[in-house]
Amino acid sequence: MGAVKEYDAKLDSRKRLTIREAEHDHYHVQEFEDGTIVLEPRVLVSPNALTAETLRDADAGRKLRVFETAEELFEDLES
């Protein structure tokens, strides 16, 4: 997969990096020993938006279903 955007960035005096035209507010960050940094967008969901079944499964430590999109997550709430 080719890069959609590519640019050089610099940390500011408070050690922050700016992502230009970021499409998401939250990211999961992975830093590797070789200096590579990987950012993956995250969508935060209110606990009130989760179904009771999902909360029970989480409390019981069961493996939760992985959703590809936020729309897929909320499909069962719409019906």
C-alpha positions in Angstrom: 0.0 0.0 0.0 1.5 3.3 -1.0 1.5 6.5 1.1 -1.4 8.9 0.7 0.6 11.7 2.3 4.2 12.0 3.0 6.0 14.8 4.8 8.8 15.5 7.3 7.8 16.6 10.8 9.7 18.0 13.8 8.9 17.7 17.6 8.2 21.1 19.2 9.7 22.3 22.4 7.2 20.3 24.4 8.1 17.0 22.5 4.8 17.1 20.5 4.4 16.1 16.9 1.6 17.6 14.7 -0.3 15.4 12.2 -1.4 17.6 9.3 -5.0 17.4 8.4 -5.6 14.5 10.8 -8.8 12.6 10.1 -9.1 11.2 13.7 -8.8 12.6 17.2 -7.4 9.5 18.9 -4.6 7.2 17.8 -3.0 4.0 19.2 0.8 4.5 19.1 3.4 1.7 18.8 7.1 2.6 19.1 9.6 0.0 18.0 13.3 -0.4 19.0 14.5 0.6 15.5 12.7 4.0 16.0 9.7 3.2 13.8 6.4 4.7 15.1 3.1 3.3 13.9 -0.2 5.2 14.5 -3.5 3.5 14.2 -6.8 5.5 14.4 -9.0 4.7 17.3 -12.8 5.5 17.7 -13.7 5.9 21.4 -17.2 4.6 22.3 -19.3 5.7 25.3 -19.9 2.7 27.6 -23.7 3.6 27.4 -23.6 2.8 23.7 -22.5 -0.8 24.3 -25.0 -3.6 24.6 -25.5 -5.4 27.9 -24.2 -8.6 26.3 -21.0 -6.9 25.3 -20.4 -5.5 28.8 -21.1 -8.9 30.3 -18.6 -10.5 27.9 -16.0 -7.9 28.8 -16.5 -8.3 32.5 -16.2 -12.1 32.1 -12.9 -11.7 30.2 -14.3 -13.3 27.0 -12.8 -12.4 23.7 -14.8 -9.6 22.2 -15.8 -9.4 18.5 -13.5 -7.2 16.4 -15.3 -4.6 14.3 -13.9 -3.1 11.1 -15.9 0.1 11.2 -17.9 2.0 13.8 -21.1 1.5 11.7 -20.7 -2.2 12.1 -20.4 -1.8 15.9 -23.7 0.0 16.1 -25.7 -2.2 13.7 -27.4 -4.2 16.5 -28.4 -1.0 18.3 -30.3 0.3 15.2 -32.5 -2.8 14.9 
